[in-house]
Amino acid sequence: MQRFESYIDGEFLDGEGRFQSIDPATGDVWAEMPEAREADVDRAVNAAEKALYEGPWSKMTATQRGKLLYKLADLVAANAQKLAELETRDTGKIIRETSAQIAYVADYYRYYAGIADKIEGSYLPIDKPDMDVWLRREPVGVVAMVVPWNSQLFLSAVKIGPALAAGCTMVVKASEDGPAPLLEFARLVHEAGFPAGVVNIITGFGPSCGATLGCHPKVAHIAFTGGPETARHVVRNSAENLASTSLELGGKSPFIVFADADLESAANAQVAGIFAATGQSCVAGSRLIVEASVKDTFLSILKRKAEAIRIGSPLDMATEVGPLATKRQQDHVAALVEKSIKSGARLITGGQTPDGAGYYFPPTILDCDGVNSPSLAEEFFGPVLSVVSFETEAEALRLANDTRYGLASGVFTQNLTRAHRLMKGIRAGVVWVNTYRAVSPIAPFGGFGLSGHGREGGLAAALDYTRTKTIWLRTSDDPIPDPFVMR
C-alpha cells in the first residue's frame, strides 16, 4: 500500500489523521492519505503568509519567480508519466488521457513563467500639476485553492501558475477523492526550489479542512473548482475573512448540430465531448440539440460509435472509457438515468450498471424529445448524453440557453453567418464552433450563471491574483501651505 504525505512549509508531513484511498477500477484500497484538520490548515496558512511577507519569496524579482516556474514546468514534463499513472490509479481517469493532459500541463507553467515579469503597473496622467501618480500591481495575498478529483493537476495548474507569476503564496487543498497526483506534485515543487511556505499542498474533508481553509483570517482569495452547492458554502465562509473568490462550477453544456454540419465530424466531437473522461468533465457536452431533419441519422451514428467504445482498465492504453471516480458517483449517475427514463426519456443505448468490480457505467444516450426529463437540467458528471431536437435557429438558441449554467457550448454548422449569430446569442463563457474541448493556456476559461465567475487561463488570470496600489509623489519643492490659513 502506498503512503502519501502533506507538504507544509517546505516539509513532508503526516496529517493529524490518515484515511484510505480507493482504486475506482477495482473498489479496493490502494493508498493511505494524510488527513489535514484545523491545526494543519492553520500551520499551512501561517507558512504561506510568512513566505509572502518575510521569506526569500518576498525579495525575489519577477524574473526570478519566472525561472522557478520554468524549472517546475520541466520537472512536470519529465515526470508526466508517473503523475499520469498516479492520477489514473486514484481517480480512474484513463491513462491515455492523463498522459496527454499532464504533458500539456507543463505548457501552462511555461506560459505563466513567461508572464511573471510581464505584469505591469501604469503611470496616471493625473489632473494635478505638482503630482506624479503610479499604479503598482502587487500580489493579492495568501490564496486558498480547492480543486476537485477530476483532472487535479490541470485544474490546479490553471490556479497555481498565474498565482505564482503574480507573486502570491498559497495553500492547495487536493480533493479527498483521489489526492495522490497533487501530493506527488508537491515533490516537484520542492525539487524546483520554491522557498518554504510558498506552495503548501494538503488534503482532507469538508468541515475540518475545506471550511477551515476558506474562512481562515489570513486568506485573501479563494480559487474554487467544484459544484454550485459546495460553492455556496465557500462563499458563505468567505464572509468571515471577506476574501475575494473565483469559482468554476461546471455546467450543462449545449452541443448544437445543424443539418448542414459534417455529421461524422460532429459525432466524433460529441463522443469526445461527453464520453471522454467518462463524462467527468466540467465542459461535458451533455445536451445534444440537433436539427430535427437529421436527428435520426445523427443518433444512429452516435449509437454506433458509443457501442464501439472500449471499456476497461484505466491503466490499459487501449481503454477509451474507464470507471467513475467513486461509488457514490456511480450511484448518482445510475439513479438519475433511472429517474429520467421514468419521466419519459427513451433509452437509446447503455443505461445499466455493469456487473463486476469497479465503478463503471457505460456510455448512455437518452432521447428526451418532448419530455421534461431531469437529465436535461441536472448535471450527471458521467457518460450520459440527453438529446432534444429543433426546427428553427431561434428554437435552437432558446434550448441552448434554457439552463441555469453557462460554462461551455458547441455549434456545428457550415453557415458562417449563422455561427456568428449563435456565438453572440449563447450565454456561456466558451463557444466552440465546429470543434469541442479545445483549451490553451493563452485562452481565458470560465462561465456565466451557476457556472461561476472569474477566468482561468491567459494574462487576465494572472492579473486576478493581483491588486493595485496607488502611489502619489509630490514633485514641487515648495512647502505645503498651512491648510488652516485662508488665502
N, C-alpha and C positions, 0 to 999 in steps of 0.2 A: 504494500500500500504506500503510495506517495504521500509526502507530508510537505505542506506549504507554510510560509510564514508571512506576516505583515512586514511592511517596510516603513519605519517611522524614524525620522531624524537621522537618516543615514545608517540605520541598523535593521537587521532582520530579526524579528521577534515573534514569539508566540502571542496570541491574543489572550484576553482574560479568560476566554473559553475556547473550546475546539468543537468543530462539527464535521460531519461526514458528507462527502460529495458523491453523487450517484452518476454512473455511466448511463446515459439515456438509451444507448443501444442494447444494453443488457438488463438494466434495472438493478445492477449490483454496485455496492460501494467500491470505489477505486482510490479515494484520496481523503486525507484529513486536512481541514482548512482552519485557519486562525479566526476565531470569532471576536471581533473588536466590540467592546462595550464602552460605557461612558468614559472611563479613565483613559482608555486607549485613544478615543476620539480627542479628548482634551489634550493629551500629550502631542498628538499629531498636529492639531491646530496651533498649539503654542510653538511647536518646532517650526511650522510654516511662517508664523508671524515673526519669530526671531530671525529666520533666514531672510525675510523680506526687508527688515529694517536694520539689522545689526551684522549679519554674516557676510561672507565674501560675495554672495549673490548681489547684495545691495550696492557693492562697489564695482561690479563688472560693467564694462561698456556694452552697448547693444551688440556690437560686432562680436565681442567675446561670448555673449549669450548665443548668438547665431552659430558660432563654431561648435559649441556644445551640442546644439540641435543637429548640426551636420553629423557629428560623431554618433549621436543617438540613431539617426537615420541609417547610417552604415551598419550599426550593430543590429538594428531591426532587420535589415536586408540579409545580413549574414546568418541570423538566427530564425529566419522566417519559417523554415520547415519545422523546427522544434516547436515554435509558438503555434503553428498551424495544427500540429498533432495534439498539442495540449487543448486547444480550443475545440477541436473535433471530439476529443475524448470526454471533455467536461460538459459540452453543450449539445453534441450530436450533429452539429453542422458538418456537412460532408467535406472531406479532405481536399477535393479538387477545388472547392470554393474557398475554404480557409487559406489554402496555399496561395492562390491568386490574389486574394484580398489583402493578406498580410504583406505580401511582396509590394503591393501598391501603397500600403500604409507608410512605408518608408518614404515615398514621394511626398506625402503630406508633411512629414517632419522636415524634409529638404525644402519644401516650399516655404514653410514658416521660418526655417533657418535663414533663408534669403530675405524674408520680410523684417526680421528683427531690427536691422538698422535702416529700415525704410519708414518707420513710424515717426512722422514729423510733427513738429509744432507749427506755429504760424506767427507772423507779425501783423498786428492790427493797425490800420490807418486811423488812429483814434482822433476824435474831434477836439483835442486839447493840444495847443502848440508846444507846450513845455513837458510833454509826456511821451515816453515810448512804452508800448504795451505788447507783450508776447503771450501766447498760449503754449504751455508745455503739456505734453501728454505723459502721464505717469501711470504706473500700474494701479488697477482698481483696488488691489489688496489681496488678502488671502481668499482663494476660490475653493468652494466645495463642489466637487464633481461627482455626480451619481449616474452610473451607466447600467443598462440592462444586460441580460445574459446573451442576447443575440449580437454578434459582431462586436464584442467588447473592445478589441484592440483598435478597430476602426472608429467606433463611437467615442473612445477615449482620445484617440489621436486628433480628432477634429476639435477637441477641447484643450488638451494638453499643449498641442503645437502652438496655437495662437496665444494662449495664456503665457507660455514661456517666452515667446517672442516679445510680448508686451512687458515682460519683467515681473509677472505675478509669481506667487508661490501657491501651493495647492495641497489639498487632501482629496484623493480619489477613492471613492467607495466602489469597489467591484461588486457586482451582483452576487448574492449568496448562492444563486443558481448558476454555477459554472465560473468561479473566480480564477481558476488556475492560470489562464493565459496572462491576465493582468498582474497577478502576483509574480509570475515568472518575468514579465516585462520589467518589474522593479529591479531585477538584477542587471538589466541592460542600462537602466538609468544610473545605477550605482557605478557600473563599469565605465560609462561615458564620462564620469567625473563631475556630475552636478553636485554642488555643495550640499551638505546635510540639511534636511528640512525643506529643501526647495520642492521636491516631489515626495509625497507620502502616499502610500497605497495600502488600503485596508479593506476588509470585508466584514460583513455582519448583518444582523437582522434589523427590521424597521425601527421599532421603538428605541432600542438601546444603542443603535449605531446611526442609522439614517436620520432619524428625527433629531438626535443629539447633535449631529454634524450640522444639519440645516439651520438650527436655531442658535448655534454657538455664537457668543457675542463678538468674537474676533473674525468671523466670516463676513466678507464684504459682498460676495457674489456667489450665486448658486447656479451651476450649469447642470441641467437635469434632462435625461432622456428616459422616457417610460410612458406609462398610461395616464390619461386625464385624471383618474381618481387619485392616484398617488401624487400627481402634480398638485392637486388641490391641497393635500396635506403639506407639501413642500411650501406652497405659497402661504398657507396659514402659519407655518413655522417661521417663515421669513419675517413675519410681523414682529417677532421678538428682537431681531437684530437689524431690521429694515434693510436686509441685503437685497440687492437687485437680483433678478432672475432671468435666465434664458431657458426656454422649455421647448423640447422637441418631442411630440407626443403621439406620433403615429397617425394613422388615417384609415380612410375607407375609399381608396383612390379609384376614380373612374377611368376606364380604358375604352375609348370611343372608336369604333370601327365603322367607316362609311363603305358603301357598296363599291366605290371606285378604288379602294385600297388594294394593295398587293396582299391578298388574303393569306398566302403561305407565309410571307414575311411577318405579317401582323400576328399570325398564330404562333410563330416562333417567339415573338416578343411577348405575347400573352403568357405562354408557357413559362418563359423566364421570369415574367413579372409576378406570377402568382405561385408557381411550384418550386422555383429556385429557393434555396434556404428553407425548404419545407414550408414556404409561406410565412416564415417568421421574419418578416421584413417590414419596417415601418412604411415603406413605399409600395408594398404589395398591390398590384393592380387587381383588386379583389372584386370590382364591379365592372363586368363587361357590358357595355352599352353598344349594341350592334344594330345596324340598319336592317329593318325587317326583311327586305328583299333578299338579303344574303345570310340571314340568321341560320337557317337550317344547314346551308353549305359550310358556314364557318364553324358551327357546333360540331359538324361531322369531322372536320379537320382537327379540331381541338380534342375531341373524344379519342380519335386515333392516336394523336400524339401523347395524350395523358395516359392512355392504357399501355403505351410502349415504354414509359419511363421506368428505368431500372431502380427498384427499391432494395436497399440492402445495408450492409455495414458502412457507417460513415467513413471508416478508415480505408475502404476499398476505393481506389481511384475510378473504378467502373461505375460506382453508385451515383445516381442522379438525384435521388431523394432519400434522405435519412430519417431518423426519428425526430419527434418533437423533443424539446429540451427537458420537460418534466412530465410526470404522471398527471398532475393537475391540469396542465395544458392539453394533454391528450383527452382527458375527460371533458374539458371545456369545449373543445372542437367537436367531439362526438355528440355532446348534449345539444349544441347549437345546430348541428346538422339535423338531428332528430326533430328538434323543435321547428325548424324551417320546413321540413317535409310534412310535418303535421299541419302546418299553416297553409299548405297547398303547393309548395315548391316541388318541382318534378326532378327526380334524381336522374342525371344523365350517365354518370359513372362514379365509381368509388363509393364513399359514404359509410363503409363498415370498418370498425376497428379490427385489424387482423389478429389472429391467434398468435401466441408465442411471446417470447421475451422482448423487452424494449418498448418504447413509447411511440410506435409507428402509427401513421394514419395515411391512407392512400390519397393521391390526387383526386379531388372531388369536384364535380360540376353540378350546379343546381340551376335549373331553368325556373326563373321567378317571374316570368311574364304574367302580368295581370294579377299578381299575388302580393299581398302586403307581408312579405317574408322578413323575419328577424335577420336573416343573413344579409339583407341589403343595408341594414342600419348598424349592426353590431360588428365590431372588429373581431374576426376569428383569431388572427395571428397563427394561421395554419394554412394548409394547402387546399383551400376551398374557394371556388370561383362562383359568383352569383351572376346570372345573366338576365338582362331585360332587352327589349328591342324598341326602336323608334322609327317614326315615319319621316320626320322633318328635322332639319338642323336645329330649329328652335326647341323642339322636344328633346333632342339630344343634350342641348345645353342645360335645359331645365333639369333633366335627370342627373346630369353630372354634378350640378350644384345642389341637389337635393340631399344634403348631408351636413352634419354639424362639424365635420372635419374639413381640412383643406391643405393637405400636405403635397401630394403629387397627383399627376394626371397624365394620360396619354391620348394622343389624337392620331388616327391613321387615315390619311386621305391623300389623293394626288392633286387635289384642288387647292392651290396656294392661297387664293383669297379666302376660301372657307377656313383654312388653317389659321390665317391671321385673325379672322373674326373670333374663332374659338380661343386662341391664345389670349385675347383680350377679355373674353367673356367668362372663362373658367376661373372660379375663385379658389386658387391653390397657389402654393409657393413655388411649385415647379410644374412646368408644362413641357412634356416631351412630345415631339412631332415626328412620327414615323420611326421612333426608337423608344426604348424604355430602360430604366435603371442605369442610365449613364451618369457617372459622377466624376468630379475632378476637384483637386484642392484649390483650383483657381476660381471655381464657381460657387457662389453662396447657396445655401440649402436651408430651408425652413418652411414653416407653414402658416396658415390662417386658422381662425376659429379654434376648435378643440385640438387642432394640431400644434398649437403653441405659438410662441413668439420668440424673436431673436433669430439670428442666422449663424450657420456654421459653414466654414469654407470661405476662401477669398480674403482680401485685405480687411473687409468690414468686420470679420470675426475677430481679428487681432485688435482692431480699434475698440470693439465692445469690451475688451479686457483692460481698457484704459479709462482715465477720467482726466479732464482738463484742469489745469491750474493757471490762473490769470496772474501775470507778473506786471506790475506797474513800476516804471522808473522815471522819476522826475529829472529832466535834463537841464533845468535852469539853475544857475549858481546864486540867484537872488534868494534872500531868506524868505521863508513862507510868512506872509503877513499875519499879524495878530488877528485871529478870527473875531475878536470882540471889539476891535476898533473899526468903527464905521467910516468909510471913506466916501 
